[in-house]
């Protein structure tokens, strides 16, 4: 298993934009929006951790 290196900036941006938006969409029970933000979060996580 490879080590995942996050910078504080990348982690903060990930949590702010995708985490808060995901929580808000769950609270509003807007499942389409929640799925969109979850997919974007996973895609961003994958892009940050893939090897160049």
N, C-alpha and C positions, 0 to 999 in steps of 0.2 A: 504494500500500500504506500502510495507516495504522500509526502508531506504537503499539506495545503498551506501556502503562504498568503496571508491576507495582510494588506496594509490597513492601517486604521481608517484611512479615507474610503477605501473600497467597502469595508464592512459597514461604515457609518452610512454611506449612500445606499447600500443594499437594504439596511434596516429601515432607514427613513422612508424611502420611496416605495419599496415593495411591501415591507412588513406592516407599516401603518395603513397603507391602502388596502392590504389584504384583511387586516383586522376590521377596518371600517366597513368593507363590503360584506363581511360575515355578520356584523352587527345589523346592517340594513337588510340582511337576508337576500342580497342580490347575488345569486349564485353564478350567473354568467360573468359578472365583473370579478367575483372572487376567483373563478377559474382562469380568467385572463391574467390577473395579477400573479396568481400562483405559477402559471406557465411562464410568464415573463421573469419571475424570480428564479425559477429553475434554469431557464435559458441563460440568465446573467451569471448564475453560480457556475454553470457548466463552462461558460466562456472565460470566466476568471480562473478556473482551475485546469483548463486543458493545456496541454504542452504546445509550445510554439514550434 
